[in-house]
Amino acid sequence: MAVGSSFTRWLTSVRRATAQLDAGHSFRNELHTSGLDPDRVELLRERLEQQAYFRRLMEMTCGEVMRAPVTSVTGDQTIGEALGLLDKRRVKLLPVIDSEHRLIGVVTRADLQPLPTGIRSDATDQAERERRALPVRSVMSTAMTTVDAATRVSDVIHRFTAKGHHHMPVVLDDNELVGMLTQSDIVAVMCRKREF
């Protein structure tokens, strides 16, 4: 939670600094008072680029930042298949979709974990094989937080920090899954400069 709080404070300070900057006013004042010193002009140019970047950042949508295509499973796939995908793709959450690619739930490693191994026996091995053959639908969570692709990233930050979410499926109006947004994606785009 401390990282999320720091991140929220940082984002708030970026918003405040962006709102306080007035590029036209700063540029006019610098040119009149600096006598066109090349170093000062270059510094001003860098400041203006940074201001433009932060303003652009505050307007970016989840659709622009999300990861796509997203690895997903259907409700009919088995728990064993889902565990295999988590390992293969090195992801922590799998969206569960229907035949029309609409989001119907999510599963995490915790949902799919094998039975406790304690003392191994033929009976526990058999129970684990049977459990892995169950459909993902039997363990998926339907209580999920999603975000619309058109939502501004700056409007989503509080959802990550307030409830400790690390991943959010990105959907269209009809709940069609179009991507995945993670805290890492947001931090990465905030650290990128001059690419937009």
C-alpha angles and dihedrals in degrees: 000000000000091000091051092049092050090048091051092049091049092050091049091052091049090051092048093048091047092051091050095051117093108187097194094049094045092048095049093047093048094049093049096046102035101056088228096292103184093223092052092047090051091049090050091049090053091049091051091050090051091049091050090048094052092047090050090047092055090054099046116117129224088247089062095050104034126105114249141218094034125209108242142161134217122241090249096056115102129256088242091056091048092050089050091052092049090054096042096047095035093228129140101212133039122199113224114221137186127230091279093054093253118146113251101164148325136246130201132192088263090059091050101039116137121250115279109280099212101138113006118224139155089260094055091045090052092047090051092050090050092048092050089054092058118105119260087238088072093064105024122116117235093187097088138148115234134176130213116243091236094056115112114248090230088061093053100052093086090055090059095046100038098057103018096250116166099181134034125186111231114222142176124234094280092051092257108160110238104160151330127260120202135181087247091057091054094047090048093053091047090054094048115090135188093010098105 
